[in-house]
Amino acid sequence: MNRRSLRTHACTLGLLAVLPATAAAQRLSLSPTIGVYIPTSELVKAANGEEFKQEIALSVGGRLGLNFGPRFGVVTSVAYVPSSLRFTFDDDEETKIDANLLFGTARATVYVIPTTSPVWLNINGGASLVKRGGDAYEAAEDKTDVGGVVGATLGFNLGGFLSFYVAAEDYIYGTTFVEAGTLEEKSTQHDVQLALGFGVPLNK
């Protein structure tokens, strides 16, 4: 066997040795979540005094995370919000109509305090998608908005395989609320979600 073949075999053996270690370092986890959705501004504030604002509501969902070591990872999440849309007219009359929301995200996470610590902290950011449904948006032409999301998560390793965390996220997106017979209104939304979750690893 010549030297070139020896080098090739050595590189192959080295790669085979590194791959299991790399795979082991990747930690996949699934997390059910529950929290609260808090809109910070009106969806539309018309010139004639009418206001349209999403109501504060409970949010339920889950996360799928993949950590490439104790300092970096990626996470996807989904959250469903069974909310209402509040219509306020210039005579202070209010009406509420079912208006649910579905949030989806894909984010990168950087751990300021690594996951190997008893208490860990990450900051995260990425892309978000917001889909609107329910009676309030039945006449809307465009029910989906795309934007960004930034957040932070504080977690606690409970021993064994379970972790608990609290998260705060800000969904930032430009929305167009279009309803039959009305003018097009555009605004930038900041929708905050606070959540609690339990992380369960899918590989050990």
Secondary structure as UniProt FT lines:
FT   HELIX           3..25
FT   STRAND          26..39
FT   STRAND          44..45
FT   TURN            47..48
FT   STRAND          51..54
FT   STRAND          57..68
FT   STRAND          72..81
FT   STRAND          84..88
FT   TURN            90..91
FT   STRAND          94..98
FT   STRAND          100..113
FT   TURN            115..116
FT   STRAND          119..133
FT   HELIX           135..137
FT   TURN            138..139
FT   STRAND          144..157
FT   TURN            160..161
FT   STRAND          163..177
FT   TURN            180..181
FT   STRAND          185..201
//
